[in-house]
Amino acid sequence: MKHAFLAAILMLSSPATAQDRMTLAQCTGSWAALEAMIGVRVSGADIVADDAGWCLILNATFDIDDRTGMRLASLSWRASDIERFIDDGLPPRMIEVVGKGIGMVAQTGDPVFDYLFGLQTSQPWAGFGLTARWDGVQNAVLVDSAYIDLSAENRIEATARIDGVNLTDRTTMQMSVGAMGLRDLSINSEFSGWFETYFAMSLGTMLLDGTAGAPDAQVEAMQVQVIENIAQVPDSIMPKTARDALSAFVTSLPHPRGEAQLQFSADPSFGATRLAPFAMLPDRPSVQQIVELGLNGVLLLFTWTPKAETP
C-alpha cells in the first residue's frame, strides 16, 4: 500500500510554475513525510532549496537492504500545494521530479568486493524524470512527461492520461480506485542494448524451459506464435500497418536496435471495471475472445524504425 501511494504521489502533476518556488521548510518537510510513509533510509544527504526554487539532494545513498543501496548523484523536485502532502499525507496537485546519476552501491562488509563493485559502478549513466498534474475539474491525472535514460541511445519516454481520479481527500481517493482508468498512453523507446541488459533475464526465466530444447529455438517458436496472434487482431483495434510494424519488432528480438512508438487510447477508459471480465477467460484465451470481452473502443498504433548497427 505504501508503494502504491508513493506511485500515486509521483504521478500527480505538471511543470511547476515560476511562483511554485520551494522553500527549505517545504523541502525538508516533504522529504520527512516521504521517509515516514515508506520507511526510506538515506545516507549522506543534505537537503537544500536551490536558487531556481527546486528542492535538491546531492550524492545520496538510498539503502535498499543491509547489503545494497542505490546511489543518486542528484535528486530534485518541486510541487504545487505541497502542504497537502506534508500536513495530510495527500498527493500534491502538481509535481516535477528529476533524478540523475543512478548507480548501485555494495555494502557487503567485504572491503575488497565493495571497493571493486564501487569501481565498476563509478560512472552511472541512468537518470529519470517525471512531470505530472491532477486536473480537479476533469478528475484526471495527466502525465505530461516521464522518461528513463538508461544509457546512451537507450531512452524510454511516456505520456499518459488517467481518468476518474479524485484526489480531494482520502475518502474520494478510495472511491476513485474502482472508477479510474487509462484513457491515453504514448511510449517512445530507443533500443540500443537495454532490452538485453535489463529485461531479457527476467523475461527469459519466466518464459523459457530448461528441458524444452535449445533456448534460441524456443525463442523462434514463440516469435512465430506471437506474430500469428498479432495477425488476428482486427483493424478496428490495430491497423495493418501497426500490426506489420509490431511483427517486425518481435522478429528483431532479443536484440532490437532502433526506435519504437506505442500509442494506446480507450473510450471508455481502461480500468478495473473493464478488466474484471477478463477473470472469466480460460487459461489460454484466443485473440478473438480477448477482443470481444473487453477491447471495444481500444485503439493501438505501433511504429518500428530499425537501425543498422555500426560495425
Backbone bond lengths (Angstrom), bond angles and torsions (degrees), N, CA, C in turn:
res aa  C-N    CA-C-N  psi(-1)  N-CA   C-N-CA  omega(-1)  CA-C   N-CA-C  phi
1 M - - - 1.457 - - 1.521 110.65 -
2 K 1.367 115.75 -40.10 1.465 119.66 179.27 1.518 110.42 -61.28
3 H 1.342 115.81 -43.84 1.466 118.39 -177.98 1.516 111.14 -69.40
4 A 1.344 117.30 -34.16 1.463 119.75 177.61 1.517 110.51 -64.96
5 F 1.347 116.24 -39.05 1.461 118.45 -179.63 1.524 110.83 -70.34
6 L 1.347 116.45 -36.32 1.462 119.18 175.85 1.520 110.07 -61.45
7 A 1.345 116.72 -40.62 1.463 119.33 177.67 1.519 110.49 -61.59
8 A 1.344 116.20 -39.10 1.471 118.99 179.25 1.513 110.77 -64.39
9 I 1.335 116.58 -39.91 1.464 120.15 179.25 1.530 110.52 -61.12
10 L 1.318 115.84 -44.75 1.452 120.16 -177.24 1.519 112.87 -73.10
11 M 1.340 116.98 -7.77 1.456 120.26 179.86 1.520 111.64 -106.57
12 L 1.308 117.25 19.55 1.448 117.39 -170.10 1.503 117.70 -103.92
13 S 1.320 126.61 28.33 1.441 114.05 -177.34 1.516 120.28 -171.78
14 S 1.415 118.84 -175.67 1.457 126.18 178.38 1.499 109.29 -128.82
15 P 1.356 117.44 179.47 1.436 115.91 -173.05 1.505 110.56 -57.55
16 A 1.311 117.14 132.43 1.453 120.78 176.85 1.512 108.71 -67.19
17 T 1.302 116.97 138.98 1.456 120.91 -177.11 1.514 110.17 -83.81
18 A 1.337 115.08 175.64 1.461 119.95 -174.44 1.518 112.26 -57.77
19 Q 1.364 118.31 -35.27 1.447 120.33 -177.79 1.526 112.84 -77.13
20 D 1.353 117.30 -7.51 1.452 120.24 -179.33 1.525 111.38 -89.28
21 R 1.293 116.96 44.34 1.456 121.31 177.63 1.518 109.02 -72.94
22 M 1.316 116.05 132.23 1.453 120.62 -177.38 1.527 110.14 -86.50
23 T 1.308 116.17 137.04 1.453 121.42 174.40 1.523 108.97 -89.97
24 L 1.322 116.85 163.48 1.460 120.04 178.34 1.526 110.54 -60.93
25 A 1.333 116.77 -38.64 1.463 119.62 178.88 1.522 111.40 -62.48
26 Q 1.340 117.29 -39.01 1.464 120.60 177.81 1.524 111.11 -68.28
27 C 1.323 116.47 -37.03 1.464 120.46 179.22 1.526 111.25 -65.10
28 T 1.315 116.56 -51.26 1.461 119.73 -179.06 1.521 111.13 -67.99
29 G 1.341 116.51 -36.76 1.459 119.86 179.91 1.507 113.17 -67.26
30 S 1.345 117.30 -42.05 1.461 119.92 -179.90 1.520 110.96 -69.43
31 W 1.337 117.42 -36.46 1.455 119.30 178.77 1.525 111.03 -69.46
32 A 1.340 117.39 -40.40 1.460 120.60 177.77 1.523 110.84 -62.80
33 A 1.346 117.21 -38.82 1.465 120.48 178.53 1.520 110.91 -65.39
34 L 1.338 116.77 -38.56 1.462 120.64 178.89 1.520 110.84 -67.20
35 E 1.332 116.57 -44.22 1.461 120.08 178.51 1.523 111.23 -59.29
36 A 1.351 115.96 -44.32 1.459 120.03 -179.21 1.520 111.49 -64.62
37 M 1.330 117.20 -33.51 1.457 120.96 -175.80 1.514 112.65 -74.79
38 I 1.335 117.79 -43.04 1.471 120.09 -172.56 1.520 113.48 -113.82
39 G 1.321 117.66 -0.41 1.449 119.94 176.89 1.515 114.64 70.44
40 V 1.330 117.72 31.38 1.460 121.68 179.11 1.529 109.86 -72.72
41 R 1.328 115.84 133.73 1.462 120.21 172.67 1.529 108.34 -108.59
42 V 1.323 116.36 127.39 1.461 120.95 -177.02 1.515 109.21 -123.09
43 S 1.325 115.10 130.20 1.464 120.58 -179.96 1.522 110.29 -106.44
44 G 1.321 116.21 140.59 1.462 122.10 171.94 1.502 115.27 64.43
45 A 1.340 118.23 32.76 1.459 120.83 -175.99 1.521 111.03 -113.56
46 D 1.321 116.02 127.94 1.454 122.19 171.40 1.522 107.95 -113.15
47 I 1.325 116.58 129.67 1.456 121.78 -178.28 1.518 109.24 -97.00
48 V 1.330 115.61 131.45 1.460 120.72 177.57 1.520 108.83 -133.51
49 A 1.322 115.83 160.83 1.463 122.14 168.25 1.519 105.98 -104.07
50 D 1.352 117.03 114.50 1.460 119.18 -173.31 1.528 111.31 -80.53
51 D 1.317 115.70 178.09 1.467 121.13 -175.01 1.528 112.76 -65.82
52 A 1.337 117.27 -22.24 1.462 120.74 -179.51 1.525 112.62 -87.96
53 G 1.330 116.91 -1.71 1.455 119.91 178.55 1.512 114.57 90.30
54 W 1.334 117.09 17.34 1.459 122.06 177.23 1.526 109.79 -100.30
55 C 1.333 116.62 148.82 1.458 121.24 165.58 1.527 107.38 -78.99
56 L 1.337 116.53 140.22 1.460 119.89 -172.52 1.516 110.65 -141.96
57 I 1.328 115.23 132.77 1.465 123.03 171.21 1.516 107.34 -122.79
58 L 1.333 117.16 130.45 1.453 121.78 179.98 1.524 110.45 -112.46
59 N 1.337 115.13 139.86 1.465 122.33 172.75 1.525 112.35 50.73
60 A 1.306 115.21 55.69 1.464 121.46 -179.60 1.521 110.23 -100.34
61 T 1.322 116.67 146.01 1.454 122.46 174.77 1.520 108.65 -117.73
62 F 1.326 115.70 120.31 1.454 122.14 178.97 1.526 108.07 -95.11
63 D 1.309 117.54 116.68 1.461 121.10 -177.90 1.519 110.46 -74.16
64 I 1.344 116.24 116.16 1.464 121.53 177.20 1.518 109.99 -80.91
65 D 1.332 116.11 -46.36 1.461 121.94 173.06 1.520 106.59 -152.43
66 D 1.323 117.12 -166.31 1.460 120.37 -176.03 1.519 113.31 -71.19
67 R 1.332 118.17 -14.02 1.459 121.36 -174.29 1.526 113.90 -113.98
68 T 1.311 118.13 -21.36 1.457 120.66 -176.75 1.526 111.06 -135.30
69 G 1.313 114.87 155.90 1.448 121.29 176.88 1.518 110.41 -146.78
70 M 1.309 116.64 168.56 1.463 122.30 176.98 1.520 107.89 -116.39
71 R 1.323 114.97 126.90 1.454 121.13 -178.88 1.522 110.03 -100.54
72 L 1.331 115.58 137.49 1.456 121.90 174.81 1.518 108.48 -123.22
73 A 1.341 115.92 126.20 1.456 118.71 175.80 1.521 110.18 -64.53
74 S 1.328 116.76 -38.36 1.466 120.51 175.79 1.517 110.03 -156.19
75 L 1.317 115.29 145.93 1.457 123.14 173.78 1.525 107.00 -135.32
76 S 1.319 116.49 122.07 1.459 120.30 -179.14 1.521 109.56 -129.43
77 W 1.330 115.25 149.47 1.458 120.25 179.16 1.524 110.00 -155.07
78 R 1.319 114.51 155.45 1.452 122.01 171.19 1.520 107.80 -149.55
79 A 1.326 116.53 153.37 1.454 119.61 -172.71 1.513 110.16 -152.34
80 S 1.318 114.16 159.77 1.454 121.71 175.32 1.526 108.85 -106.34
81 D 1.331 116.64 135.35 1.464 122.23 -178.53 1.521 110.95 60.60
82 I 1.339 115.81 45.50 1.462 120.65 -178.02 1.524 111.72 -67.76
83 E 1.338 117.51 -18.64 1.470 120.38 179.27 1.524 111.27 -61.28
84 R 1.344 117.02 -28.26 1.469 119.67 175.63 1.521 110.72 -55.49
85 F 1.308 115.12 -40.73 1.457 120.52 -178.66 1.524 111.56 -77.87
86 I 1.326 116.98 -45.09 1.461 121.11 -176.76 1.524 111.16 -64.47
87 D 1.337 117.17 -46.23 1.464 121.53 -173.02 1.522 113.58 -87.54
88 D 1.344 117.10 -36.90 1.458 120.04 -170.37 1.524 114.29 -120.53
89 G 1.338 117.67 -2.46 1.457 119.87 -178.59 1.509 113.75 70.67
90 L 1.348 117.17 22.52 1.462 121.77 178.98 1.529 109.17 -100.36
91 P 1.336 117.81 148.70 1.467 119.79 178.96 1.531 111.63 -61.80
92 P 1.316 118.55 143.16 1.468 120.75 173.51 1.517 110.40 -65.67
93 R 1.329 115.75 163.33 1.467 118.72 -177.89 1.521 111.98 -77.33
94 M 1.321 116.87 -28.89 1.464 120.68 177.53 1.518 108.32 -142.68
95 I 1.317 116.18 145.34 1.460 119.34 178.20 1.523 110.33 -151.39
96 E 1.315 115.23 149.02 1.463 122.46 174.31 1.519 107.18 -136.88
97 V 1.332 116.27 128.77 1.464 122.54 -176.44 1.523 108.92 -130.27
98 V 1.326 116.96 136.92 1.463 122.10 176.95 1.525 108.31 -136.68
99 G 1.334 116.49 126.47 1.460 121.77 174.97 1.519 109.97 -120.26
100 K 1.314 116.48 139.26 1.464 121.16 -178.42 1.531 109.82 -133.19
101 G 1.336 114.31 148.42 1.458 120.08 173.84 1.507 114.01 66.30
102 I 1.349 117.19 56.99 1.462 120.93 179.54 1.526 109.84 -82.32
103 G 1.308 116.10 133.46 1.457 120.98 176.16 1.517 110.20 -150.91
104 M 1.324 116.59 163.01 1.462 121.40 179.14 1.522 109.92 -99.42
105 V 1.321 115.75 148.84 1.459 122.60 -179.13 1.523 108.58 -125.54
106 A 1.331 117.21 132.45 1.461 121.55 176.72 1.515 109.60 -94.90
107 Q 1.335 115.86 137.33 1.458 121.59 177.95 1.522 108.00 -134.87
108 T 1.360 114.61 55.57 1.461 119.81 -172.18 1.524 112.88 -81.46
109 G 1.321 117.74 -17.78 1.453 120.55 -172.88 1.514 112.72 94.17
110 D 1.328 117.37 -11.87 1.465 122.60 175.19 1.519 107.17 -91.86
111 P 1.325 119.31 106.08 1.467 121.19 -173.82 1.522 113.67 -61.03
112 V 1.337 117.64 -34.03 1.461 120.24 -179.10 1.528 109.98 -69.76
113 F 1.337 116.64 -48.60 1.464 119.61 -180.00 1.525 110.70 -62.09
114 D 1.332 116.51 -44.72 1.467 119.69 -178.59 1.526 110.77 -62.45
115 Y 1.338 116.55 -38.04 1.464 121.05 179.04 1.530 110.80 -65.69
116 L 1.344 116.63 -47.99 1.459 120.28 -178.17 1.530 111.46 -67.67
117 F 1.332 117.03 -38.33 1.459 120.00 177.22 1.525 110.22 -64.40
118 G 1.337 115.82 -35.90 1.458 119.80 177.22 1.517 112.11 -64.38
119 L 1.338 116.79 -38.55 1.464 120.27 176.28 1.526 110.88 -64.35
120 Q 1.332 115.58 -42.06 1.465 120.91 -178.00 1.524 111.66 -62.15
121 T 1.314 117.14 -33.26 1.472 121.24 -175.56 1.522 111.96 -110.56
122 S 1.315 116.95 22.21 1.467 119.92 -174.23 1.522 113.71 -76.59
123 Q 1.353 117.17 -12.38 1.465 120.31 178.78 1.532 109.57 -118.70
124 P 1.322 116.59 72.53 1.465 118.55 -177.36 1.522 111.81 -69.06
125 W 1.332 115.99 136.77 1.458 121.87 179.54 1.523 112.24 -99.92
126 A 1.310 115.44 -37.60 1.456 119.85 -164.26 1.526 113.13 -65.76
127 G 1.333 113.79 147.15 1.455 121.44 174.63 1.518 109.19 -152.22
128 F 1.316 116.26 169.17 1.462 119.64 -179.76 1.521 109.33 -151.49
129 G 1.317 114.84 163.81 1.459 120.51 177.87 1.512 110.88 -155.54
130 L 1.331 116.40 152.44 1.455 122.03 178.79 1.515 109.94 -148.19
131 T 1.315 116.02 132.98 1.458 122.75 173.33 1.520 107.00 -130.33
132 A 1.325 116.99 117.10 1.457 120.03 -174.87 1.523 110.51 -147.28
133 R 1.347 115.77 159.93 1.467 120.58 -178.42 1.516 110.59 -153.28
134 W 1.330 114.04 153.03 1.459 120.23 175.04 1.519 108.89 -103.40
135 D 1.335 116.30 124.26 1.462 122.36 174.85 1.523 107.10 -95.07
136 G 1.342 115.96 102.68 1.453 120.80 -176.83 1.513 114.19 -70.58
137 V 1.340 117.68 -20.71 1.457 120.69 178.13 1.534 110.13 -74.82
138 Q 1.337 116.18 -46.02 1.465 120.87 -179.49 1.526 112.64 -90.19
139 N 1.362 116.85 -5.32 1.459 121.41 -174.74 1.529 110.68 51.29
140 A 1.321 114.25 57.98 1.458 120.43 -178.61 1.523 109.98 -139.04
141 V 1.315 115.87 143.32 1.456 122.38 170.57 1.518 107.53 -98.52
142 L 1.323 116.46 125.71 1.455 122.65 -179.52 1.528 108.85 -112.44
143 V 1.307 116.11 115.20 1.464 121.64 173.93 1.518 105.97 -91.91
144 D 1.326 115.89 99.37 1.459 120.37 -176.66 1.522 112.40 -75.16
145 S 1.326 115.91 -27.53 1.462 119.52 179.45 1.519 109.10 -162.47
146 A 1.316 115.72 131.41 1.462 121.96 172.00 1.520 106.78 -143.81
147 Y 1.324 117.01 136.18 1.462 118.80 -178.95 1.515 110.37 -151.12
148 I 1.329 114.24 154.83 1.460 123.17 170.43 1.512 107.05 -130.23
149 D 1.312 116.76 123.40 1.468 122.97 172.72 1.522 107.26 -100.63
150 L 1.322 117.23 106.80 1.457 120.56 -177.51 1.516 111.81 -86.23
151 S 1.316 116.59 -38.20 1.465 122.86 176.46 1.517 106.05 -173.70
152 A 1.320 116.38 -176.27 1.459 119.59 -179.00 1.527 110.72 -57.79
153 E 1.333 116.92 129.46 1.462 124.23 178.95 1.537 112.32 61.46
154 N 1.318 116.79 26.57 1.459 122.03 175.96 1.526 107.84 -134.77
155 R 1.327 114.88 78.99 1.462 121.33 -174.26 1.533 109.24 -125.55
156 I 1.324 115.88 140.61 1.454 122.58 175.73 1.527 107.72 -122.16
157 E 1.335 116.36 127.72 1.461 121.38 179.77 1.526 109.12 -125.39
158 A 1.338 116.37 149.76 1.462 119.42 179.83 1.518 110.86 -151.63
159 T 1.321 115.78 151.25 1.453 123.95 167.12 1.524 106.70 -131.86
160 A 1.342 117.11 155.88 1.456 118.87 -177.59 1.521 110.53 -159.42
161 R 1.327 114.55 159.41 1.464 122.48 171.19 1.528 107.60 -133.42
162 I 1.340 115.11 127.87 1.458 121.84 178.26 1.521 107.66 -118.71
163 D 1.318 116.71 117.52 1.463 121.99 -178.12 1.527 111.44 -90.65
164 G 1.333 114.50 164.06 1.461 120.49 175.15 1.507 114.60 74.86
165 V 1.334 117.89 28.40 1.466 122.19 -177.44 1.523 109.01 -108.93
166 N 1.314 117.87 115.83 1.454 123.22 177.95 1.521 108.78 -115.77
167 L 1.315 116.69 108.03 1.462 122.23 -175.27 1.523 112.19 -106.16
168 T 1.312 116.84 24.80 1.457 120.38 -177.70 1.516 111.81 -59.97
169 D 1.323 117.73 -46.66 1.459 122.63 178.99 1.520 108.49 -154.13
170 R 1.330 116.27 -178.29 1.466 119.70 -175.86 1.530 112.09 -63.59
171 T 1.321 116.37 -37.31 1.459 119.55 -178.89 1.523 111.11 -64.22
172 T 1.327 116.63 -47.95 1.472 119.58 -179.21 1.525 111.02 -67.62
173 M 1.337 117.55 -30.92 1.463 119.90 176.41 1.523 110.95 -63.83
174 Q 1.342 116.53 -44.30 1.457 120.02 179.69 1.521 111.10 -65.21
175 M 1.336 116.56 -38.34 1.468 120.06 179.47 1.523 111.52 -68.66
176 S 1.334 116.65 -23.93 1.468 120.54 -178.15 1.520 113.30 -74.90
177 V 1.335 116.76 -21.57 1.461 119.90 -172.09 1.527 111.88 -54.58
178 G 1.328 117.25 -43.95 1.449 120.01 -178.32 1.511 113.99 -79.18
179 A 1.361 116.01 -17.70 1.464 119.34 -175.17 1.524 113.50 -97.70
180 M 1.321 117.61 -22.81 1.465 119.35 -174.63 1.517 111.56 -70.84
181 G 1.327 115.07 150.37 1.456 119.40 179.47 1.513 111.21 -161.60
182 L 1.317 115.75 153.95 1.454 122.17 -179.53 1.520 110.17 -76.81
183 R 1.327 116.32 121.99 1.465 121.46 179.57 1.527 110.92 -96.20
184 D 1.325 116.30 -47.40 1.470 120.95 -178.33 1.519 109.54 -139.36
185 L 1.317 115.98 145.21 1.459 122.45 176.25 1.516 108.65 -149.64
186 S 1.318 116.12 133.69 1.463 121.65 174.60 1.520 108.31 -132.19
187 I 1.329 116.62 127.97 1.463 122.10 -179.91 1.518 108.95 -127.54
188 N 1.318 115.98 128.05 1.462 122.81 172.84 1.524 108.15 -116.97
189 S 1.314 116.45 138.25 1.460 118.60 178.03 1.514 111.43 -144.27
190 E 1.321 114.49 136.04 1.464 121.78 168.11 1.525 107.59 -91.29
191 F 1.312 116.26 134.84 1.462 121.49 178.25 1.520 108.97 -115.32
192 S 1.324 115.03 112.34 1.450 119.36 175.38 1.533 109.66 -143.72
193 G 1.350 114.92 39.85 1.459 120.30 177.12 1.516 115.15 121.73
194 W 1.357 118.34 -12.15 1.466 117.94 -176.11 1.523 112.04 -67.96
195 F 1.333 117.80 -31.13 1.463 119.43 -179.03 1.529 110.05 -61.49
196 E 1.317 117.71 -47.93 1.456 121.06 -179.81 1.524 111.82 -66.78
197 T 1.341 116.35 -39.47 1.459 120.42 -173.60 1.520 112.73 -73.73
198 Y 1.328 116.99 -42.41 1.461 120.04 -170.11 1.531 114.96 -109.82
199 F 1.327 118.93 -18.09 1.453 120.16 -168.98 1.519 114.16 -123.00
200 A 1.315 117.47 -31.62 1.463 120.71 -172.51 1.524 112.54 -61.93
201 M 1.325 117.96 -37.87 1.462 120.39 -177.43 1.528 111.34 -62.54
202 S 1.335 117.18 -50.43 1.467 119.87 -178.23 1.527 111.24 -67.06
203 L 1.336 117.15 -40.35 1.458 119.94 179.59 1.527 111.15 -68.21
204 G 1.325 116.21 -42.14 1.460 120.42 -178.27 1.518 113.02 -65.17
205 T 1.326 117.80 -41.97 1.466 119.76 179.43 1.522 111.31 -65.68
206 M 1.320 117.09 -24.95 1.463 121.34 179.58 1.531 111.69 -81.07
207 L 1.342 117.19 -34.42 1.459 120.73 -171.89 1.516 114.58 -102.90
208 L 1.313 118.48 -30.53 1.467 121.02 -174.00 1.522 111.66 -89.31
209 D 1.326 114.86 147.06 1.463 122.54 -178.25 1.527 108.83 -114.82
210 G 1.323 115.73 122.02 1.459 120.29 -177.42 1.510 114.26 -65.93
211 T 1.336 117.39 -15.01 1.465 120.42 -179.33 1.527 112.06 -107.18
212 A 1.331 117.15 8.15 1.474 119.92 -173.27 1.518 113.53 -107.64
213 G 1.315 117.45 26.68 1.450 119.49 177.85 1.512 112.77 99.10
214 A 1.332 115.47 -175.72 1.465 121.34 -176.97 1.525 110.83 -60.57
215 P 1.329 117.90 134.90 1.467 120.28 -179.18 1.520 113.53 -56.93
216 D 1.350 118.05 -40.03 1.465 118.76 -178.79 1.523 111.37 -65.67
217 A 1.326 117.72 -32.83 1.465 120.49 176.90 1.529 110.50 -68.96
218 Q 1.336 116.56 -37.36 1.459 119.90 176.57 1.530 110.88 -64.40
219 V 1.322 115.81 -40.00 1.466 120.20 178.77 1.518 110.19 -62.30
220 E 1.316 117.37 -45.52 1.464 120.86 179.81 1.526 111.62 -61.38
221 A 1.334 116.83 -39.97 1.464 120.36 179.41 1.534 110.51 -65.61
222 M 1.330 116.57 -40.63 1.463 119.63 178.84 1.522 111.02 -67.35
223 Q 1.320 117.16 -36.84 1.468 119.93 177.32 1.527 110.66 -60.29
224 V 1.341 116.99 -44.34 1.463 121.09 179.10 1.525 110.10 -59.74
225 Q 1.344 116.92 -44.67 1.457 120.68 -178.54 1.518 111.51 -65.23
226 V 1.333 116.91 -43.17 1.468 120.71 -179.49 1.529 110.33 -63.64
227 I 1.317 117.16 -43.47 1.470 120.55 -179.84 1.525 110.69 -64.46
228 E 1.335 117.81 -37.11 1.463 120.80 176.08 1.532 110.44 -63.09
229 N 1.334 117.37 -40.07 1.462 120.93 178.67 1.530 111.38 -67.32
230 I 1.331 116.51 -39.74 1.462 120.40 178.63 1.525 110.38 -60.17
231 A 1.314 116.43 -40.18 1.469 121.16 -178.25 1.522 112.05 -63.06
232 Q 1.337 117.36 -22.32 1.462 120.93 -177.92 1.528 113.27 -86.48
233 V 1.333 117.73 -8.33 1.464 120.34 179.83 1.526 108.98 -70.60
234 P 1.324 118.61 128.87 1.468 120.34 -176.29 1.523 112.63 -68.74
235 D 1.342 115.37 154.90 1.458 121.40 179.91 1.524 112.11 -58.73
236 S 1.336 117.69 -30.19 1.464 120.81 -178.01 1.517 112.09 -64.54
237 I 1.325 116.65 -22.91 1.468 120.82 179.02 1.523 111.13 -102.09
238 M 1.333 117.12 -43.87 1.459 121.33 179.53 1.518 108.99 -139.82
239 P 1.333 118.25 112.49 1.468 120.70 179.60 1.530 111.61 -60.61
240 K 1.324 115.59 159.59 1.465 120.34 -176.79 1.526 112.17 -58.75
241 T 1.336 117.88 -39.28 1.466 119.48 179.39 1.529 111.02 -60.46
242 A 1.326 116.44 -37.76 1.464 120.47 178.92 1.527 110.36 -70.91
243 R 1.338 116.77 -39.58 1.473 119.52 178.29 1.525 110.72 -63.79
244 D 1.319 116.98 -41.50 1.468 120.45 179.06 1.535 110.98 -63.23
245 A 1.335 115.37 -40.84 1.470 119.12 -179.69 1.525 110.67 -66.79
246 L 1.334 116.76 -41.05 1.468 120.23 178.95 1.528 110.60 -65.67
247 S 1.316 117.11 -39.52 1.467 120.39 177.32 1.527 111.23 -63.11
248 A 1.337 116.87 -39.45 1.464 120.48 177.69 1.522 110.60 -64.80
249 F 1.329 116.65 -38.25 1.470 119.89 177.29 1.526 110.51 -64.43
250 V 1.335 117.54 -44.95 1.462 120.98 178.81 1.532 110.38 -59.47
251 T 1.317 116.58 -39.81 1.460 120.96 178.69 1.529 111.74 -62.82
252 S 1.337 116.62 -30.94 1.471 120.37 -178.05 1.525 112.94 -74.65
253 L 1.321 117.46 -16.71 1.463 120.97 -179.68 1.522 110.08 -69.43
254 P 1.322 119.00 149.08 1.467 127.73 7.66 1.533 114.61 -94.54
255 H 1.324 117.38 19.43 1.470 119.55 179.81 1.528 110.17 -126.20
256 P 1.329 119.15 61.88 1.462 119.74 -178.76 1.522 111.33 -68.80
257 R 1.330 115.15 137.14 1.461 120.89 175.24 1.523 107.40 -135.01
258 G 1.317 116.05 113.87 1.454 119.57 -178.19 1.511 110.66 152.55
259 E 1.327 116.26 -157.39 1.459 121.69 -178.14 1.520 109.45 -130.18
260 A 1.330 115.16 131.94 1.460 121.62 -179.89 1.517 109.88 -119.34
261 Q 1.336 115.67 148.40 1.457 121.26 174.66 1.518 108.88 -136.64
262 L 1.329 114.78 128.81 1.460 122.10 175.86 1.522 108.98 -117.74
263 Q 1.338 116.59 131.36 1.455 122.04 175.13 1.521 108.65 -124.39
264 F 1.332 114.37 129.48 1.462 121.94 -178.11 1.519 108.53 -126.27
265 S 1.327 116.42 135.82 1.461 121.12 172.98 1.520 108.24 -141.97
266 A 1.319 116.30 146.78 1.460 120.92 -177.81 1.520 109.76 -143.29
267 D 1.328 115.94 132.13 1.462 122.34 176.21 1.528 108.55 -140.45
268 P 1.355 117.78 105.06 1.462 128.35 7.07 1.528 111.98 -72.17
269 S 1.332 115.52 166.96 1.459 120.49 -176.18 1.524 111.14 -62.04
270 F 1.320 114.88 158.08 1.464 122.12 -172.39 1.521 109.10 -99.27
271 G 1.346 116.04 103.46 1.455 120.37 -178.67 1.512 111.73 -142.32
272 A 1.347 115.65 -155.62 1.463 120.94 -174.56 1.525 112.12 -59.79
273 T 1.329 116.29 -38.29 1.460 119.81 -178.28 1.527 111.74 -61.60
274 R 1.319 116.29 -40.44 1.468 119.96 -179.35 1.523 111.80 -81.33
275 L 1.327 117.17 -24.10 1.452 119.75 -178.93 1.524 112.35 -80.84
276 A 1.331 117.65 -26.95 1.462 120.83 -174.89 1.528 113.64 -53.91
277 P 1.337 120.02 -44.79 1.469 119.61 -178.84 1.528 114.40 -61.80
278 F 1.334 117.24 -21.31 1.462 119.44 -178.30 1.528 111.63 -65.11
279 A 1.343 116.53 -19.25 1.463 119.82 178.16 1.526 111.36 -65.14
280 M 1.316 116.90 -19.15 1.468 121.11 -179.21 1.521 112.82 -86.92
281 L 1.318 117.36 -5.97 1.462 120.03 -178.56 1.519 111.25 -70.54
282 P 1.331 118.30 151.55 1.466 120.90 174.80 1.531 110.28 -68.68
283 D 1.331 115.62 171.91 1.470 120.42 -177.09 1.525 112.01 -60.15
284 R 1.316 117.60 -36.38 1.461 121.59 -179.44 1.527 109.19 -123.26
285 P 1.322 116.86 74.60 1.471 119.13 -176.68 1.521 111.23 -71.26
286 S 1.320 115.63 151.44 1.460 120.54 175.01 1.520 109.41 -80.41
287 V 1.323 116.33 162.22 1.463 120.65 177.24 1.526 109.47 -59.37
288 Q 1.327 116.57 -40.07 1.458 120.69 -179.00 1.529 111.42 -62.17
289 Q 1.334 117.31 -41.05 1.461 120.77 178.58 1.526 111.24 -62.51
290 I 1.319 116.59 -41.52 1.469 120.87 -179.92 1.518 110.22 -65.42
291 V 1.313 116.63 -44.53 1.466 121.47 -178.65 1.522 110.75 -62.25
292 E 1.316 116.46 -48.52 1.456 120.40 -176.25 1.518 112.23 -66.32
293 L 1.324 117.37 -31.63 1.459 120.40 -174.92 1.519 113.74 -77.34
294 G 1.350 117.37 -38.77 1.455 115.25 -172.22 1.507 117.87 -155.49
295 L 1.335 118.89 14.66 1.462 119.03 -177.14 1.526 113.18 -109.51
296 N 1.324 117.70 16.27 1.458 119.11 174.81 1.527 109.45 -65.94
297 G 1.313 115.27 137.15 1.457 119.34 -179.50 1.510 114.80 80.39
298 V 1.336 118.09 5.68 1.461 122.28 179.54 1.532 109.20 -98.79
299 L 1.324 116.62 135.93 1.462 122.03 175.65 1.515 109.10 -127.55
300 L 1.329 116.22 128.38 1.459 123.19 178.92 1.524 109.64 -119.69
301 L 1.323 115.41 127.48 1.460 121.49 174.22 1.523 108.06 -120.89
302 F 1.334 115.90 144.10 1.464 119.47 -178.20 1.520 109.00 -146.86
303 T 1.326 115.77 137.27 1.454 120.98 173.03 1.516 109.26 -130.12
304 W 1.321 115.96 148.54 1.461 122.12 179.53 1.515 108.39 -138.68
305 T 1.331 115.54 119.59 1.463 121.90 178.90 1.508 108.76 -115.10
306 P 1.341 117.65 96.17 1.472 119.80 -177.81 1.521 111.73 -67.11
307 K 1.310 113.77 154.46 1.459 120.32 179.93 1.507 108.44 -128.51
308 A 1.313 115.86 129.43 1.461 119.79 178.76 1.520 109.44 -72.44
309 E 1.318 116.22 134.11 1.458 120.89 -179.96 1.525 109.99 -74.06
310 T 1.322 114.12 141.01 1.469 119.16 176.66 1.525 109.33 -76.97
311 P 1.318 118.10 128.93 1.476 120.61 -178.60 1.516 110.47 -58.56
